[in-house]
Amino acid sequence: MATLAWFDQHSFLMNRHTYKLIKYEMLPYDIEHEGLIGFRVTKTQPSPLRTEVFVYWLDPAKDYIIIKGSRYNSDCNYYWDSTRITKTLETKQTADGQWYPSRQVYSWEYSNKDGKHKEQTDKRIQISTNTIIRDEVFDVNDL
């Protein structure tokens, strides 16, 4: 659930693959993202030249969950010009007040040797806060 509502932790890794230049920046106010805070991570790999850009729009009024997150890759091994976008369309709160996305749309546009492609998934998220996880589940002797 963490990557549904918060950052993709891979966008902050300093030594991921061979990216040499990583730039972090806050984005200026944007009328299309009113009330949200924008943040961008740009990673550049010099050889072969690749760029990976993560853009996040967070809602400070809802525990800073990501309302819109995108990831762009200029070139990968099997596809290129890849853009992945996750938009939170609906949010809910747990009984203890924790915000979470309850509906998201995920889209992916990319090109490969077979042409241009587009995929889209509509996710509905339901959280049960009444679930009891027994301690035995975490017993390493049962592995």
Secondary structure, 3 states (H helix, E strand, C coil): CHHHHCCCHHHHCCCCCCCCEEEEEEECCCHHHCCCEEEEEEEEECCCCEEEEEEEEEEHHHCCEEEEEEEEEEECCCCEEEEEEEEEEEEEECCCCCEEEEEEEEEEEEEECCEEEEEEEEEECCCCCCCCCCHHHHCHHHC
